[in-house]
């Protein structure tokens, strides 16, 4: 190639070609970077939207969640009560025994069961004789006065608190345990 004729034009065109190739290469690199980053940015945007939706759903569900928690607490209390009831004696046979064992001159003011234990509050002519009479009943054991029997001023009856244990096999449970009960 001879120097001089058209060389300036050729060099200018070569520089423009190099600049165009460089610009196209830079554009290709930017497009490749955008192509590589687009899925990541879209996933990030989806994650942000999902988090916002989840938070909105939690705000909407807060009353139901609180109700569920309250229901679960009630269920736990009911289950505890159910276990307690499963150990309680059936009252009809116990009341029948007491009706037969108490003399005409005695009456009860309170009756409390605690599992197999029975606590009687009441009045009688002779509390010690009543303790002996109750101890003679079948299925009754550990009969004792929980506190001394007292006779108030001018009263004809003694006030007593008697504790006794009852045999669950004889008097039965308030609710028999069942294998399939939940």
C-alpha positions in Angstrom: 0.0 0.0 0.0 1.3 3.4 -0.9 1.4 6.1 1.6 -0.3 9.3 1.0 -3.2 8.8 -1.3 -6.4 8.1 0.7 -4.5 7.1 3.7 -6.2 9.6 6.0 -9.6 8.4 4.9 -8.6 4.8 5.4 -7.2 5.4 8.9 -10.3 7.4 9.9 -12.5 4.5 8.6 -10.3 2.0 10.5 -10.6 4.1 13.7 -14.4 4.4 13.2 -14.6 0.6 12.7 -12.5 0.0 15.8 -14.8 2.4 17.8 -17.9 0.7 16.3 -16.6 -2.7 17.2 -15.7 -1.5 20.7 -19.1 0.1 21.1 -20.8 -3.1 19.9 -18.6 -5.2 22.2 -19.5 -2.9 25.2 -23.2 -3.1 24.2 -22.9 -6.9 24.0 -21.3 -7.0 27.5 -24.0 -4.8 28.9 -26.7 -7.0 27.3 -25.0 -10.1 28.7 -24.8 -8.6 32.2 -28.5 -7.6 31.9 -29.4 -11.1 30.7 -27.5 -12.6 33.7 -28.9 -10.2 36.3 -32.6 -10.1 35.1 -33.6 -13.5 36.6 -31.9 -12.7 39.9 -33.6 -9.3 40.1 -36.9 -10.9 39.2 -36.5 -13.5 41.9 -35.5 -10.8 44.4 -38.6 -8.8 43.4 -40.8 -11.9 43.8 -39.3 -12.6 47.2 -40.0 -9.1 48.3 -43.6 -9.3 47.1 -44.0 -12.7 48.8 -42.7 -11.3 52.1 -45.1 -8.4 51.8 -48.0 -10.7 51.0 -47.1 -13.0 53.9 -47.0 -10.0 56.3 -50.4 -8.8 55.1 -51.8 -12.3 55.5 -50.4 -12.5 59.0 -52.1 -9.2 59.9 -55.3 -10.5 58.5 -55.0 -13.9 60.2 -54.0 -12.4 63.6 -57.5 -12.5 65.1 -58.0 -16.2 64.0 -54.6 -17.1 65.4 -55.5 -15.5 68.7 -58.8 -17.4 68.7 -56.9 -20.6 67.9 -54.5 -20.0 70.8 -57.4 -19.4 73.2 -59.1 -22.5 71.9 -55.9 -24.6 72.5 -55.6 -23.2 76.0 -59.3 -24.2 76.7 -58.6 -27.6 75.2 -55.7 -28.1 77.5 -57.8 -27.1 80.5 -60.6 -29.5 79.4 -58.1 -32.3 79.0 -56.7 -31.6 82.5 -60.3 -31.6 83.8 -61.0 -34.8 81.9 -58.1 -36.5 83.6 -59.3 -35.3 87.0 -62.8 -36.5 86.3 -61.5 -39.9 85.3 -60.2 -40.3 88.8 -63.3 -39.0 90.5 -65.7 -41.5 92.2 -69.2 -41.9 91.0 -71.5 -40.0 93.4 -74.7 -42.1 93.3 -73.2 -45.2 95.0 -71.3 -43.0 97.5 -74.5 -41.1 98.4 -76.4 -44.4 98.7 -73.7 -45.7 101.2 -73.8 -42.4 103.1 -77.6 -42.5 103.3 -77.5 -46.0 104.8 -74.6 -45.2 107.1 -75.7 -41.9 108.6 -78.0 -42.2 111.6 -81.2 -40.2 111.8 -79.6 -37.7 114.2 -76.8 -36.8 111.8 -76.7 -34.6 108.7 -74.2 -33.3 106.2 -73.6 -29.7 105.5 -70.9 -30.2 102.9 -69.6 -33.1 100.8 -66.4 -32.9 98.8 -64.6 -35.6 96.7 -61.0 -35.5 95.8 -60.3 -38.5 93.7 -60.9 -41.5 96.0 -61.0 -39.3 99.1 -64.3 -38.1 100.6 -64.5 -35.1 103.0 -67.7 -34.8 105.0 -68.8 -31.7 107.0 -71.8 -31.9 109.2 -73.5 -32.4 112.5 -74.1 -35.5 114.6 -75.0 -36.5 118.2 -71.7 -38.4 118.5 -69.0 -37.8 115.8 -66.7 -40.6 117.1 -69.6 -43.1 116.8 -70.2 -41.9 113.3 -66.5 -42.4 112.4 -66.8 -46.0 113.7 -70.0 -46.6 111.8 -68.5 -45.3 108.5 -65.3 -47.4 109.0 -67.5 -50.5 109.2 -68.9 -49.9 105.7 -67.6 -52.1 102.9 -65.1 -50.4 100.6 -64.4 -47.6 103.2 -61.0 -47.3 104.9 -58.8 -44.7 106.6 -61.8 -43.0 108.2 -60.7 -40.2 110.6 -61.7 -36.9 112.0 -59.8 -34.2 110.1 -60.3 -31.9 113.1 -61.7 -32.4 116.6 -65.4 -32.5 116.7 -66.8 -29.5 118.5 -70.1 -28.7 120.2 -71.1 -25.0 120.1 -72.4 -23.2 123.2 -75.9 -24.5 123.8 -75.8 -26.9 120.8 -77.0 -30.4 121.1 -75.0 -31.7 118.1 -71.3 -32.0 117.4 -69.9 -30.3 114.3 -67.4 -32.6 112.5 -65.1 -32.9 109.5 -64.5 -36.5 108.6 -62.1 -37.7 105.9 -62.3 -41.2 104.4 -60.9 -43.2 101.5 -63.3 -45.1 99.2 -62.4 -48.1 97.1 -62.9 -47.2 93.5 -63.6 -50.8 92.5 -66.6 -50.9 94.9 -68.0 -47.4 94.3 -66.9 -47.0 90.6 -65.5 -44.0 88.8 -67.6 -41.0 87.6 -66.5 -41.9 84.1 -65.0 -45.3 83.3 -61.7 -45.1 81.4 -62.1 -46.2 77.8 -59.3 -47.4 75.6 -60.5 -45.4 72.6 -61.1 -42.1 74.4 -59.0 -39.2 73.2 
